[in-house]
């Protein structure tokens, strides 16, 4: 990429050198700053009455916000194309208003003639705002701190050229990121399919099949390899595992760190100095949005009463994959607080090959999922690199480290 012929020191650490013909101004002299203000809570609603209202960055999307609240008497209003910046933790998150909004005290808005350039510029001074943030409970920046942030300012025509260039380049990068994220989903689907195939059909493609008696598996007469291998058994979990609720635990016993992990409905809650189980067990979420999730855990642990705990003398790894394949999440009730019970779990059926075959199936699953996990890790790293490149490109362009020419 090209650079400008001559540079000068901006005198601002986060900006560094800028092209010689660029200027430096405080935000309050370059743009209009609108600080949010909280309205009377009685004037706010979720019934779509009044003007869309944003209290903070919780409603932020990738580029534009998605309102969840409305206000009949907002005290501060922003226009379309105003740049929205979070002034409370997390400080510096940025969106663009795509219509009129009322804004609360968690946000400020920057109104600029070249809003796209200042949008990208706002993305680049996020770290500076975070540095300025103060507060013990949660960090925030004041009006004075925001309005006194220094900005690098090229001539108006260059601002437009830089914004147009970044529109094109970030769109290309974003498209690549979306494709890589879709690839991650495909990898997860592939892992699920491998596990499903292994624990319902086995790993021998030539084995004879029989009707499993389980409706969702179908029947071998269809010619679609429905059913299960002829020598496998079908058993309900109540004959294979012992299962019950975890034990209650007092909140003061749970620490951020300690000797033993505490497993609850959604996974690890924290740690405790005590433990209530020292065996290898299954932990199944019992209450909450993720109830039905299953984990195989070993060693000392505390399993709270928000989870189910299951024991077995059989091949734990094979049973784990088989139970995972049941999608226990689908058993939960549809109430505001989803719940599954040990009785629900015990009535589910799985398929049992002979012990040696169970071991071979586990080895096959672990080999294949390790292969996919390596691809997942590589793809995640690539996504992170793309995001880092996107951030660096924006910063380099808006601070003049690279020269944007008309043809891009």
N, C-alpha and C positions, 0 to 999 in steps of 0.2 A: 504494500500500500504506500501511496505517496505521502510525503510530509510537506509542510509549508516551508518556505525558504528561510524565514527568520522567526525566532521565538523570543519571548521575554518572560521573566519570572513574574508570576501572578501575585506572589506574596501570600498565597493561600495554600496551606499544606495539601488539602484534598484535591486541589485543582492542579497544582504544579505549574509547569511552563505552558504558556498559551501563544498562539500566533501573534506576531507583533502588532497587527492591525485590529486585534480583538480588544474589547473592553472588559472591565470588571465592575459590577454594581451589586449593591445589596439588594436582596429580593424586593424590599419595600419600595425601591426606586425603579425597579424594572417591571413590576407587575402589581396588580391589585390583590391584596391578601384579605381573605374573608375567614374569620375565625368562627367556628361553630358555637352555638349556644343552646342549652337545653330548654325546651318549651315546658309549659305546665303539663304534667303527666296525664292530667284528665283530658287533655286535648289530643292524646295519642291513641291509636287503635290499630287493630289488625284486620279491620273490616273494609279496607280500601276506601275509607272516607277521608277526603282532604287530599293533601299533597304527599307523594312518596317521601318518607323520612328515613335518614341514615343517622344512627347514633354513633357508629364507629366503623371499624374495618371488618366487622363480622359479616357484613353484607357484601363485601368486595368479591368480585369475580376475577377472571384472568385479566380483563381490561376494563369492563364496565360493572357497576354494582347491580345487585339484584335485591330490590326492596322487599322487606318483610313487614314493615310498619308504615303507618300513614299518620299525618298530623293536620288538624284543621287550622291551627294557628302557629306555624313554625316561626321562630324568631330570626333565623338566618336562612337565606335561600340562595342556592347556586343555580347557574344557568347551564345549558348544554355546552359542552366542550370546556367547562371549568375543570381544573385538575384537582382531584381530591387526595388529600394527604392525611394519614393517620398521625395524630399528635400524642396518642397514648399507646402504651404497649400493646402490640408491637409497633414501635414508632417507625414512621417512614413508609409504610405500605402505601401504594399509589394506585388509583383508578382514574378513569375519565367519566365525568357525568354525561350521560347520553340524553338527558332531559332535565327539567327542573326538579330539584330536590330540596327539602329542608334538611339541614345538617345540625347534629348535636355537638356537644363539646369535645367529643373524641376525634373530631375532624377539623381540618381547615381546607380552604379552597384557594387555588391560585388561578387568577384570571389573566390571560395573556393574549396578545394579538397573534402570535405564532404558538398556539397551544400545543401542537405536536412536538415542536422542539423542546418546549418547557416540560412537557410530559416526560420525554426521555431524559432531560436534565434532572427532573425530580427523582427518577429512578436511580440516578447516579449520586445524588447527595444524601441518600438514605443513611449510609454509614455515618455521615457527618451529623445528622439529626440524632441518631442513636447515641453518638458520643456526647452530645449536648444534654441528653435526657437526664432528669434527676427524679428522685422519689424513692422512698423505702419500700412501700407496698407494691407500687408499680411505677415504672418510669413514664415521664411525660415531658413535653417541651412546651415552653410558654410562647405567647404571641411575640414577645421581644426576641426570643431566640430564633424563631422561624423567620421573622422579617429582616433579621440582620445576617442571615446566611448570604455569603457572597456567591455570585453566579458569573460564569464566563459568558460573554455576550458577543458573538460574531455579528456582522451586519445582517439586516433582515433577509436579504436574498440568500445568504449562506445558511441562516437558520432554516429557511424553507428547504434548501437543498439537502441539508443534513437530515432533516425530518423525513423527507421523501426517501432518501437512501436507507435510513434505518427502518422505515416502513417495509421496504422491499426485503432487506436482509433479515430482519427479525421474523417476517412472515415465512421466509424459506427455512430458517432455523426451527421455528415453531412447528412447521409441517413435518420436519424430520423428527422432532421430539414426539409428536403425536403418533407417528408411524412406529417409533421404538416402543412407546407405551402400549400400543396395540399388540406389538410383538410379545411383550411381557404377558399380556392376557392370554395369548395363544400358547405360550409356554406353560402357564398354569393349567390351561385346559388339557394340554398334552399330558401333564403329570397326573391330572385327575383321571384321564382316560387309561393311562398305564396301570394305575392302581385298581381301577374298576375292572379292567380286563383280567388282571392277575388274581384278584380275590373272588371273581365270579366264574372265570373260564380256565384259570390256571395258565401255565406257560408252555404246555405241550399242545401244539396246534393239531396233532393227530389223535388226541384222546377222544373216546366215545362219550357222547353226551346223553343226559337223561332229563326228563322234566323235573324241575326243582320243586314244583308245587307252589312257587312264588309267582304271583300274577305278573309283576312288572318285568320278570325275566323272560316271559314267553314260553314257547314249547319247541322242542327240537324238530317237530313235524313241519315247522314253517320253512325249514331249510336255511335259516339265518343264524345257525349256531346258537340258538336260544337254549336256556336251561343251564345245567352245570355238569362237570365231568361225572361220568357214571359211578366212579368209586368214591365220590365225595358224600359227606353227610350234610343234612340241613338241621340246624339246632337253634332253638331260641336262646337268647343270651342268659336267661335266668338259670339255664342248666350249665353255663360255662363260667360266669362271673358272679361274684358277690358284690352288691352295690348298695350304697346308702348315702345319706347326706354327710357333708363334712361337719366339723364342730364349730360352734359359735366362738367368736374371738372378740375381745374388747378392743375398741378403737385405740386406746392408749398403749396396747401391746404392739401395735403395728408401727414400725420405724421406716425411715427412708433407706437405712442400711442396717445390716446386722448379720446374724449367723444363718438364719433359715428363711427361705422364701415363703411367702403367704399366697396361696392360690385361692382366688375368688371366682365369681361368675364370669368375669371377662379376662382371666389370666392372672398374672402376678400383681398383687396389690401393694406389696412392700415386703418387709422382713420382720422377724420376731426373734427374741432370744430363746424362745421355747419351740418345741415341735410336737406334733401329734401323730406323725406317721413316719416310719423309717423304711418302708418297703417300696418296691417298684409298683406303681399304681397308675391307673388312668384317672385323670381329672377331667370332669365334664361340666361345663358351665350349666348351672341350674336356673339362674334368674338373670334377666336383663336382655339387652338387644342381641348379645352374642351367645345366648344360652344354646347349648348343643355343641359348642366347640369342644373338641377333645384334645388332650395332651397326654403324652406318656412321660411321666417324671419319675426320677429315682432319688434316693438319698433322703436325709431328714427334711421335713417340710411341714407346714401347717396348711391344711385344707379347710377353708372356712365353710360355714353353712350355706353360702351362696353357690356352692359347687357340689357335685356328686363325686364320690370316690368309689372306684371299682377295683377289685382284686381278682387275680386268676392264677392258677398253677400252670396254665397252658403257655403257649408261645406268645409272649406279650406283644412282640413286634407284629406278628401276623394278626393278632386280635386288634391291635391298634389300627392297622390299615383297613381291616374289615369293618370295624365300627365307624371309622372315619368315612368310609364309603357309603354308610347308611344315611348321611346328611341328617343327623339328629336335630338340626335347627328347624327342620320342617315339622317336627313333632310339637313345637311350642304352641301354646294357645295364642290367640290374637288380641289379648288384652293390652292395656297400656303398659303393663309390666309382664313381658313374656316369661313363661315358666314351663319347664319340663320336670317330670317326676321320675324316680327310679323305676316305678311300675311301668311307665311308658317305655323306658329303655329296655327293661328286662323282657318285654314282649316282642322285641325285634329279633329277626332271624338272620343268621350268617351261615356261611358255607365252610365246612371244615374238611380239608384234605388230610391225608396221613401226616404225622409229625415231620418226617423227612421232607415231604413236599412243601409243607409250610415254611421250613427253613430255606428251601430253594427259592420259593416265591418271594420271601423277604429279601434275600440276596439280589434277586432280579430287580425288585422294586427299587432297592437302594442304589444299585448300579445305574439304572435308567434315570432315576430322579437326580442323582449326583451329576449325571451328564447334562441334564436340563438345567440344574442349578448353576452349573458353570456358565451356561449360556445366559441365564438370567443375570448373574453377577456382572458379566461382561457388558450386557445391554444396559444395566443400571449405571455402570461407570461411564458408558458412552453418553447416556442422557445427562449425567452430571457435567461431563465435559462440554456438551452442547450448551447447557445452561450457563456454565462459566464463560464460555466463548461469547454467548449472547450479551451477558453483563459487561464483559470486557470491551466488546465492540461498541456498545452504547457509550461507555465511559470514554473510550478513546476518541469517538466521533464528537461528543458534545464538549470535550475539553480541548479539542484541536490537535490531538496527538497524531491523527491521520487527516489527510486532506481529501475532502469530498469534492469530486469534480462532477460536472453536470451529467455526464453519461454514466455515472455510478461506478 
